[in-house]
């Protein structure tokens, strides 16, 4: 079970649970703890890749491409 379900208050942002899991994964990774790199740098190096892809998919699902550029909304 994802960690964000345990004793967490919902932050109200889109994909907040996955965002929190990604944040925790990066902060607890050996890249940050042992190598003293920033979480952003560790993310670029490929740490927590599965959570990053899940977060990207969640954010992408929030946008409906068909609804954004419909002809009726442009008139």
The first five atom37 places (N, CA, C, CB, O) and aatype in JSON, in Angstrom:
{
  "aatype": [20, 20, 20, 20, 20, 20, 20, 20, 20, 20, 20, 20, 20, 20, 20, 20, 20, 20, 20, 20, 20, 20, 20, 20, 20, 20, 20, 20, 20, 20, 20, 20, 20, 20, 20, 20, 20, 20, 20, 20, 20, 20, 20, 20, 20, 20, 20, 20, 20, 20, 20, 20, 20, 20, 20, 20, 20, 20, 20, 20, 20, 20, 20, 20, 20, 20, 20, 20, 20, 20, 20, 20, 20, 20, 20],
  "atom_mask": [
    [1, 1, 1, 1, 1],
    [1, 1, 1, 1, 1],
    [1, 1, 1, 1, 1],
    [1, 1, 1, 1, 1],
    [1, 1, 1, 1, 1],
    [1, 1, 1, 1, 1],
    [1, 1, 1, 1, 1],
    [1, 1, 1, 1, 1],
    [1, 1, 1, 1, 1],
    [1, 1, 1, 1, 1],
    [1, 1, 1, 1, 1],
    [1, 1, 1, 1, 1],
    [1, 1, 1, 1, 1],
    [1, 1, 1, 1, 1],
    [1, 1, 1, 1, 1],
    [1, 1, 1, 1, 1],
    [1, 1, 1, 1, 1],
    [1, 1, 1, 1, 1],
    [1, 1, 1, 1, 1],
    [1, 1, 1, 1, 1],
    [1, 1, 1, 1, 1],
    [1, 1, 1, 1, 1],
    [1, 1, 1, 1, 1],
    [1, 1, 1, 1, 1],
    [1, 1, 1, 1, 1],
    [1, 1, 1, 1, 1],
    [1, 1, 1, 1, 1],
    [1, 1, 1, 1, 1],
    [1, 1, 1, 1, 1],
    [1, 1, 1, 1, 1],
    [1, 1, 1, 1, 1],
    [1, 1, 1, 1, 1],
    [1, 1, 1, 1, 1],
    [1, 1, 1, 1, 1],
    [1, 1, 1, 1, 1],
    [1, 1, 1, 1, 1],
    [1, 1, 1, 1, 1],
    [1, 1, 1, 1, 1],
    [1, 1, 1, 1, 1],
    [1, 1, 1, 1, 1],
    [1, 1, 1, 1, 1],
    [1, 1, 1, 1, 1],
    [1, 1, 1, 1, 1],
    [1, 1, 1, 1, 1],
    [1, 1, 1, 1, 1],
    [1, 1, 1, 1, 1],
    [1, 1, 1, 1, 1],
    [1, 1, 1, 1, 1],
    [1, 1, 1, 1, 1],
    [1, 1, 1, 1, 1],
    [1, 1, 1, 1, 1],
    [1, 1, 1, 1, 1],
    [1, 1, 1, 1, 1],
    [1, 1, 1, 1, 1],
    [1, 1, 1, 1, 1],
    [1, 1, 1, 1, 1],
    [1, 1, 1, 1, 1],
    [1, 1, 1, 1, 1],
    [1, 1, 1, 1, 1],
    [1, 1, 1, 1, 1],
    [1, 1, 1, 1, 1],
    [1, 1, 1, 1, 1],
    [1, 1, 1, 1, 1],
    [1, 1, 1, 1, 1],
    [1, 1, 1, 1, 1],
    [1, 1, 1, 1, 1],
    [1, 1, 1, 1, 1],
    [1, 1, 1, 1, 1],
    [1, 1, 1, 1, 1],
    [1, 1, 1, 1, 1],
    [1, 1, 1, 1, 1],
    [1, 1, 1, 1, 1],
    [1, 1, 1, 1, 1],
    [1, 1, 1, 1, 1],
    [1, 1, 1, 1, 1]
  ],
  "atom_positions": [
    [[0.84, -1.18, 0.0], [0.0, 0.0, 0.0], [0.89, 1.25, 0.0], [-0.96, 0.0, 1.23], [1.88, 1.29, 0.73]],
    [[0.57, 2.23, -0.79], [1.36, 3.46, -0.81], [1.4, 4.11, 0.57], [0.8, 4.44, -1.83], [0.45, 4.01, 1.35]],
    [[2.5, 4.76, 0.85], [2.69, 5.36, 2.16], [1.73, 6.51, 2.43], [4.1, 5.85, 2.3], [1.41, 6.79, 3.59]],
    [[1.26, 7.16, 1.39], [0.42, 8.34, 1.62], [-0.94, 8.02, 2.2], [0.24, 9.09, 0.35], [-1.65, 8.92, 2.65]],
    [[-1.33, 6.76, 2.22], [-2.61, 6.38, 2.81], [-2.52, 6.31, 4.33], [-3.07, 5.05, 2.25], [-3.55, 6.33, 5.0]],
    [[-1.33, 6.22, 4.88], [-1.16, 6.02, 6.3], [-1.01, 7.34, 7.03], [0.05, 5.13, 6.55], [0.01, 8.02, 6.89]],
    [[-2.01, 7.71, 7.8], [-1.98, 8.9, 8.66], [-1.61, 10.19, 7.93], [-1.0, 8.67, 9.77], [-0.86, 11.0, 8.46]],
    [[-2.11, 10.38, 6.75], [-1.83, 11.59, 5.99], [-3.12, 12.38, 5.79], [-1.18, 11.25, 4.63], [-4.19, 11.8, 5.62]],
    [[-2.99, 13.67, 5.8], [-4.11, 14.54, 5.5], [-4.05, 14.86, 4.02], [-4.07, 15.85, 6.36], [-2.99, 15.18, 3.48]],
    [[-5.18, 14.77, 3.35], [-5.24, 15.04, 1.91], [-4.89, 16.5, 1.66], [-6.65, 14.7, 1.33], [-5.47, 17.4, 2.28]],
    [[-3.95, 16.74, 0.75], [-3.52, 18.11, 0.5], [-4.39, 18.82, -0.54], [-2.08, 18.13, 0.04], [-4.27, 20.03, -0.71]],
    [[-5.26, 18.1, -1.24], [-6.19, 18.73, -2.16], [-5.64, 18.97, -3.54], [-6.64, 20.0, -1.6], [-6.4, 19.34, -4.44]],
    [[-4.35, 18.79, -3.74], [-3.77, 19.0, -5.07], [-3.97, 17.76, -5.92], [-2.27, 19.35, -4.96], [-4.13, 16.65, -5.41]],
    [[-3.95, 17.97, -7.22], [-4.07, 16.85, -8.15], [-2.91, 15.89, -7.96], [-4.13, 17.34, -9.62], [-1.76, 16.32, -7.89]],
    [[-3.2, 14.62, -7.87], [-2.18, 13.57, -7.74], [-1.31, 13.75, -6.5], [-1.29, 13.54, -8.98], [-0.14, 13.39, -6.51]],
    [[-1.88, 14.29, -5.45], [-1.13, 14.59, -4.23], [-0.52, 13.37, -3.58], [-2.01, 15.28, -3.26], [0.59, 13.44, -3.05]],
    [[-1.22, 12.26, -3.61], [-0.69, 11.04, -2.98], [0.54, 10.52, -3.69], [-1.75, 9.97, -2.95], [1.52, 10.14, -3.05]],
    [[0.48, 10.49, -5.01], [1.63, 10.02, -5.78], [2.79, 11.0, -5.63], [1.25, 9.85, -7.29], [3.95, 10.59, -5.55]],
    [[2.48, 12.29, -5.59], [3.5, 13.32, -5.39], [4.23, 13.09, -4.05], [2.87, 14.74, -5.42], [5.46, 13.17, -3.99]],
    [[3.47, 12.8, -3.0], [4.06, 12.57, -1.68], [4.92, 11.31, -1.68], [2.96, 12.46, -0.61], [6.0, 11.3, -1.09]],
    [[4.45, 10.24, -2.33], [5.24, 9.02, -2.41], [6.55, 9.25, -3.17], [4.43, 7.91, -3.1], [7.6, 8.76, -2.76]],
    [[6.49, 10.0, -4.26], [7.69, 10.31, -5.03], [8.66, 11.13, -4.18], [7.33, 11.09, -6.32], [9.87, 10.87, -4.19]],
    [[8.14, 12.09, -3.46], [8.96, 12.92, -2.58], [9.66, 12.06, -1.53], [8.1, 14.0, -1.9], [10.87, 12.2, -1.32]],
    [[8.91, 11.19, -0.86], [9.49, 10.33, 0.17], [10.51, 9.37, -0.41], [8.38, 9.54, 0.88], [11.56, 9.13, 0.19]],
    [[10.21, 8.81, -1.58], [11.14, 7.89, -2.23], [12.47, 8.58, -2.49], [10.55, 7.36, -3.56], [13.54, 8.0, -2.24]],
    [[12.42, 9.81, -3.0], [13.65, 10.54, -3.29], [14.41, 10.9, -2.01], [13.33, 11.8, -4.07], [15.63, 10.77, -1.96]],
    [[13.69, 11.34, -0.99], [14.35, 11.74, 0.25], [14.99, 10.57, 0.99], [13.37, 12.43, 1.16], [15.96, 10.74, 1.73]],
    [[14.44, 9.37, 0.78], [14.97, 8.18, 1.45], [15.93, 7.39, 0.57], [13.84, 7.29, 1.87], [16.44, 6.35, 1.0]],
    [[16.21, 7.86, -0.64], [17.07, 7.12, -1.56], [18.54, 7.27, -1.15], [16.87, 7.61, -3.0], [18.92, 8.29, -0.57]],
    [[19.36, 6.27, -1.44], [20.79, 6.37, -1.14], [21.46, 7.54, -1.85], [21.49, 5.08, -1.53], [22.45, 8.08, -1.36]],
    [[20.94, 7.93, -2.96], [21.48, 9.06, -3.71], [21.46, 10.32, -2.86], [20.68, 9.27, -5.01], [22.43, 11.08, -2.86]],
    [[20.37, 10.56, -2.15], [20.25, 11.75, -1.31], [20.95, 11.54, 0.03], [18.76, 12.11, -1.09], [21.7, 12.4, 0.48]],
    [[20.71, 10.39, 0.65], [21.23, 10.15, 1.99], [22.73, 9.93, 2.04], [20.54, 8.96, 2.59], [23.41, 10.46, 2.92]],
    [[23.27, 9.16, 1.1], [24.68, 8.8, 1.17], [25.56, 9.68, 0.27], [24.86, 7.36, 0.78], [26.69, 10.01, 0.63]],
    [[25.03, 10.04, -0.88], [25.84, 10.82, -1.82], [25.61, 12.33, -1.68], [25.52, 10.38, -3.25], [26.28, 13.12, -2.34]],
    [[24.68, 12.71, -0.82], [24.37, 14.12, -0.54], [24.04, 14.94, -1.79], [25.55, 14.76, 0.16], [24.43, 16.1, -1.91]],
    [[23.31, 14.32, -2.7], [22.86, 15.03, -3.89], [21.45, 15.57, -3.63], [22.88, 14.11, -5.15], [20.77, 15.11, -2.71]],
    [[21.03, 16.52, -4.44], [19.68, 17.05, -4.29], [18.67, 16.05, -4.85], [19.54, 18.43, -5.0], [19.01, 15.27, -5.74]],
    [[17.43, 16.06, -4.34], [16.41, 15.17, -4.89], [16.19, 15.39, -6.39], [15.09, 15.38, -4.14], [15.96, 14.44, -7.13]],
    [[16.28, 16.64, -6.82], [16.12, 16.95, -8.26], [17.2, 16.27, -9.09], [16.15, 18.48, -8.49], [16.92, 15.72, -10.16]],
    [[18.43, 16.3, -8.61], [19.53, 15.68, -9.32], [19.36, 14.16, -9.33], [20.87, 16.07, -8.68], [19.64, 13.52, -10.35]],
    [[18.92, 13.58, -8.22], [18.7, 12.13, -8.16], [17.58, 11.71, -9.1], [18.36, 11.71, -6.72], [17.65, 10.64, -9.71]],
    [[16.56, 12.53, -9.23], [15.46, 12.23, -10.13], [15.95, 12.21, -11.58], [14.33, 13.26, -9.96], [15.54, 11.35, -12.36]],
    [[16.81, 13.16, -11.92], [17.39, 13.2, -13.27], [18.27, 11.99, -13.55], [18.21, 14.48, -13.46], [18.4, 11.56, -14.7]],
    [[18.88, 11.43, -12.51], [19.75, 10.26, -12.66], [18.96, 8.96, -12.74], [20.72, 10.19, -11.5], [19.54, 7.9, -13.0]],
    [[17.65, 9.01, -12.53], [16.82, 7.83, -12.72], [16.34, 7.15, -11.46], [17.55, 6.87, -13.5], [15.77, 6.06, -11.53]],
    [[16.53, 7.76, -10.31], [16.04, 7.17, -9.07], [14.52, 7.36, -8.99], [16.75, 7.8, -7.82], [14.0, 8.38, -9.43]],
    [[13.83, 6.38, -8.42], [12.36, 6.41, -8.23], [11.64, 6.59, -9.57], [11.96, 7.54, -7.26], [10.64, 7.31, -9.64]],
    [[12.14, 5.97, -10.59], [11.62, 6.15, -11.95], [10.16, 5.7, -12.07], [12.47, 5.38, -12.95], [9.37, 6.36, -12.75]],
    [[9.8, 4.6, -11.42], [8.42, 4.11, -11.56], [7.42, 5.1, -10.96], [8.27, 2.75, -10.88], [6.35, 5.32, -11.53]],
    [[7.77, 5.71, -9.82], [6.87, 6.7, -9.23], [6.83, 7.98, -10.07], [7.31, 7.03, -7.8], [5.8, 8.64, -10.15]],
    [[7.95, 8.32, -10.69], [7.97, 9.49, -11.55], [7.05, 9.28, -12.75], [9.41, 9.79, -12.02], [6.32, 10.19, -13.14]],
    [[7.08, 8.09, -13.33], [6.21, 7.79, -14.47], [4.74, 7.75, -14.05], [6.62, 6.44, -15.11], [3.87, 8.19, -14.8]],
    [[4.48, 7.22, -12.87], [3.1, 7.2, -12.35], [2.59, 8.61, -12.13], [3.03, 6.39, -11.04], [1.44, 8.92, -12.45]],
    [[3.43, 9.47, -11.57], [3.05, 10.86, -11.34], [2.79, 11.58, -12.67], [4.14, 11.59, -10.54], [1.82, 12.33, -12.8]],
    [[3.65, 11.35, -13.64], [3.47, 11.95, -14.96], [2.16, 11.49, -15.59], [4.66, 11.59, -15.88], [1.41, 12.29, -16.15]],
    [[1.87, 10.18, -15.5], [0.63, 9.65, -16.07], [-0.59, 10.24, -15.36], [0.6, 8.12, -15.97], [-1.59, 10.52, -16.01]],
    [[-0.51, 10.42, -14.06], [-1.61, 11.0, -13.31], [-1.86, 12.44, -13.74], [-1.32, 10.94, -11.81], [-3.0, 12.82, -14.0]],
    [[-0.8, 13.23, -13.83], [-0.94, 14.62, -14.24], [-1.44, 14.72, -15.68], [0.39, 15.36, -14.1], [-2.26, 15.58, -16.01]],
    [[-0.95, 13.84, -16.52], [-1.37, 13.86, -17.93], [-2.84, 13.5, -18.07], [-0.52, 12.9, -18.75], [-3.52, 14.01, -18.96]],
    [[-3.32, 12.62, -17.22], [-4.72, 12.21, -17.3], [-5.67, 13.34, -16.9], [-4.97, 11.0, -16.43], [-6.87, 13.27, -17.17]],
    [[-5.14, 14.37, -16.25], [-5.97, 15.49, -15.84], [-6.37, 16.37, -17.03], [-5.23, 16.33, -14.8], [-7.34, 17.12, -16.95]],
    [[-5.62, 16.28, -18.11], [-5.87, 17.1, -19.29], [-6.5, 16.24, -20.38], [-4.56, 17.77, -19.81], [-5.95, 15.21, -20.76]],
    [[-7.63, 16.66, -20.86], [-8.28, 15.96, -21.96], [-7.97, 16.72, -23.25], [-9.83, 15.84, -21.73], [-8.44, 17.83, -23.44]],
    [[-7.17, 16.12, -24.1], [-6.76, 16.78, -25.34], [-7.96, 17.07, -26.23], [-5.74, 15.92, -26.08], [-8.01, 18.11, -26.89]],
    [[-8.91, 16.18, -26.27], [-10.08, 16.38, -27.12], [-10.92, 17.58, -26.65], [-10.94, 15.11, -27.14], [-11.46, 18.32, -27.47]],
    [[-11.01, 17.76, -25.35], [-11.83, 18.85, -24.82], [-11.17, 20.21, -24.85], [-12.21, 18.54, -23.42], [-11.85, 21.23, -24.84]],
    [[-9.86, 20.23, -24.9], [-9.14, 21.5, -24.84], [-9.27, 22.28, -26.14], [-7.69, 21.25, -24.53], [-9.45, 23.5, -26.12]],
    [[-9.16, 21.6, -27.27], [-9.14, 22.27, -28.56], [-10.35, 21.95, -29.42], [-7.89, 21.9, -29.31], [-10.22, 21.75, -30.63]],
    [[-11.52, 21.9, -28.82], [-12.71, 21.63, -29.62], [-13.11, 22.89, -30.39], [-13.87, 21.15, -28.72], [-12.89, 24.0, -29.92]],
    [[-13.69, 22.7, -31.55], [-14.06, 23.82, -32.42], [-15.15, 24.69, -31.78], [-14.55, 23.29, -33.79], [-15.18, 25.9, -31.99]],
    [[-16.04, 24.09, -31.02], [-17.13, 24.86, -30.44], [-16.65, 25.83, -29.37], [-18.15, 23.93, -29.85], [-17.25, 26.89, -29.17]],
    [[-15.57, 25.49, -28.68], [-15.07, 26.39, -27.65], [-14.25, 27.55, -28.22], [-14.22, 25.61, -26.66], [-14.04, 28.55, -27.54]],
    [[-13.8, 27.43, -29.47], [-13.02, 28.48, -30.09], [-13.87, 29.55, -30.74], [-12.1, 27.9, -31.1], [-13.38, 30.65, -31.0]],
    [[-15.15, 29.26, -31.01], [-15.99, 30.23, -31.69], [-16.5, 31.29, -30.76], [-17.14, 29.54, -32.36], [-17.23, 32.19, -31.18]]
  ]
}
